[in-house]
Amino acid sequence: MALREYFRLALRSLNSNKMRTALTMLGIIIGVAVTILVVAIGEGATKSVSDQINALGTNLLMIRQGPRRIQLTAAGRNAPTQTQNNLTLQDSQVISRVFSQTIQSVAPQVRGNIQVRLNGVDAPTTVLGSTPEYMAVNNATVRSGRFFTSFEDQGNQKVCVVGNSVAEKLTGNSNIDLTGQMLSVKKSNFLIVGMLTPKGTGSFGQDQDDVVLIPITAAMQRVLGVTNLNMISISCTAPDLMPLAQQQVSALLRQRHHLRPPFPQNDDFQVTSQTDLLTRSQSVTTTMTTLLTAVAIISLIVGGIGIMNIMLVSVTERTREVGIRKAIGANPRDILMQFLIEASIISVLGGVLGVALGVVSSSVLAVVAGWNTIVSPTALMVALVVSAGVGIFFGLYPARKAAAMNPIEALRYE
């Protein structure tokens, strides 16, 4: 029998039971659609995290206060104790001066949550003190005005650069240019010399535009009243030199802070890189995507079981038809192909509809929820192939059962 005839018979059989065919497809449709949607969300999240981390700066190393130090007790055992913040402005200056071959720029940072005021309107925000190198290290630019200079930093002058979210809190308009106005920061008036270019939400969900940048000397002495740094950001000269720079910085800080082995357990600082952040973030998104994909695979398996169940019912209902076809000359291969093609049509058509539903759902989710979704052509092809495979795998048993029927017993069946 020709392949065209197999398809004609299979389509005629499926068309005679439209509702049952549609319900059988539903499991495949949902499984494929969820698979497409999950992959789109996972790839979109991975790209968003990667873009946000890259937006922090190029070839970036970050030095922060360490969580724990280990000291030896009188009995000679390791006893963890809470560390103090020992990062100083001198640390950043020495790092910048000593490792000029591996380190391009160093930006020390202090920060705190401060209430600011403009024209009688108060708003809470993050005040961040740094040096002019902050722009190069953290990929920061100004959309209007300028950044403060080294002269203003060293002179402890009261100037600042403001983010869009701060402007929106103070005026209700995020696009307003506040350059030239006076901003009250902890009872000191700071001249706004520039507006930061918007960066949006960071990799950890923080608003990167809700910030007021001021010279680090003014921040430490006039606003925050601190003597130690929260963080030191470092831009390396090349990506392949980042591991070497990380080793050099760690060795220098251990020497300056008079730390004793074991290392890194006894360090009072942490040095992390963009690669570390990206790896951790991608690990989280990969885990979530894997879990959701497992749910989608279970949906496909359930859909496949539904196909097997319906095909078994169809074989039972059409026992006399199988007996008549065998009596007039149909061989087991003809019967096998007919039922197998029926199962394959259900799964492939369900896969196509599922792909369409998954693509539409991804687009709707991107528009309505604002999620970054990326539909992968590879995922589409894999989903179609898997759906076809599910139909063949779960339809094979009912088809073989029909092909193995005894024609005499099939004709006697009522």
Secondary structure as UniProt FT lines:
FT   HELIX           3..15
FT   TURN            16..17
FT   HELIX           18..55
FT   STRAND          60..65
FT   STRAND          68..72
FT   TURN            74..75
FT   STRAND          78..82
FT   HELIX           89..98
FT   TURN            100..102
FT   STRAND          103..118
FT   TURN            119..120
FT   STRAND          121..130
FT   TURN            132..133
FT   HELIX           134..137
FT   TURN            138..139
FT   STRAND          142..145
FT   HELIX           150..154
FT   TURN            155..156
FT   STRAND          159..162
FT   HELIX           164..171
FT   TURN            174..175
FT   TURN            179..180
FT   STRAND          182..185
FT   TURN            186..187
FT   STRAND          188..196
FT   TURN            203..204
FT   TURN            208..209
FT   STRAND          211..215
FT   HELIX           216..218
FT   HELIX           219..223
FT   STRAND          231..236
FT   HELIX           239..241
FT   HELIX           242..256
FT   TURN            257..258
FT   TURN            263..266
FT   STRAND          269..273
FT   HELIX           274..317
FT   HELIX           319..327
FT   TURN            328..329
FT   HELIX           332..368
FT   HELIX           377..403
FT   HELIX           407..412
//
